[in-house]
Amino acid sequence: MAEPPRFLLLADVAEILNTSVAQVYALVRRKELLAMKIGGRGQWRVSTDHLEDYISRMYSEASDFIDEHPFTGKDAEESADDSDALR
């Protein structure tokens, strides 16, 4: 069985994250996702380890956001009222 590649093209990363290549490139340019440029044409590559780190970090940030902004009490009631109004 073949081993998965160590480095991914931005298009591969976009497919894994279910987003566009432009969005992945923006993540790289903002240094949110570590990548390297190789060759004379400057082709970008992302290490599978760095991609996994990024994904873990995003899950952690989402969890922190949810903890800081719980969907309880008044927020939950307002959302339920909004949902009822849409029906």
Number of C-alpha atoms within 10 A of each C-alpha: 3 4 5 8 8 10 18 17 15 21 17 16 21 17 13 10 14 9 12 15 17 12 13 20 18 13 14 18 12 10 10 12 19 17 21 12 11 10 7 6 7 9 11 17 20 20 18 15 12 14 19 12 14 15 14 12 13 12 12 12 12 12 12 12 11 11 10 9 10 11 12 10 8 9 12 12 12 12 13 12 11 11 10 9 8 7 5
